[in-house]
Amino acid sequence: MTKQILPEPKITRVKRSPAPNTALSQNWIEANREKYRGRWVMLQGDRLLADANSAAELLQQIDVKGKFITAIY
């Protein structure tokens, strides 16, 4: 017989709509993938704010709050 130490976890689901700029960012990536392949980019909607060789380098360039950051493959 096993003794339960922790209470059963409670799972809460929250339905969220995608960020309004997600589609714009995805369109930018499609249009610019070849030019920025292998780089890290920071986008706000369909605007490129910064790009760098690494995530660490990118994070030093600009405030990331509310920005979309991804590596381009």
ZIBELCOR-V137793 format. One record per pair of residues at least 12 apart in sequence whose C-alpha atoms are under 6 Angstrom apart, sorted by the first residue. I is the first residue (numbers start at 0). J is the second residue. If there is no record, write none. Layout:
# ZIBELCOR-V137793
I & J
I & J
This chain:
# ZIBELCOR-V137793
20 & 44
23 & 44
23 & 45
24 & 44
24 & 45
27 & 45
36 & 71
36 & 72
37 & 71
37 & 72
38 & 51
38 & 52
38 & 70
38 & 71
39 & 51
39 & 53
39 & 69
39 & 70
40 & 68
40 & 69
41 & 67
41 & 68
42 & 66
42 & 67
43 & 66
